[in-house]
Amino acid sequence: MKIKLSQSQWQEIGLKNGWIKQAAYGEIELKNGEIALDFSAWKKYMEDKTDDQLKYIIKDCKEAIEAMPEGKKVNYYTDCILECQDELKRRREKKK
């Protein structure tokens, strides 16, 4: 029997079992030292951002990846970009 869990449920299990630890707000640190996005915190963070602010975050994250493509936060920045894009898409669809 397989159990399907959401990203935030996996994060909660990982935090409880010590597989990951909370880093800065919106971030979690994995055992291998990489930084990943805390999806539940990030979604709350994006709610009060304007479209222009989300676009700026996307631009900023892309620049960070270009500057340090082998850095510990590449996955974090990539997740931020995707989440901001999803939020912008959700808002556009909501206006229709």
Secondary structure, DSSP 8 states (H G I E B T S, - for coil): ------HHHHHHHHHHHTSEEE-STTEEEETTS-EEE-HHHHHHHHHT--HHHHHHHHHHHHHHHHH-TTSTTHHHHHHHHHHHHHHHHHHHHHH-
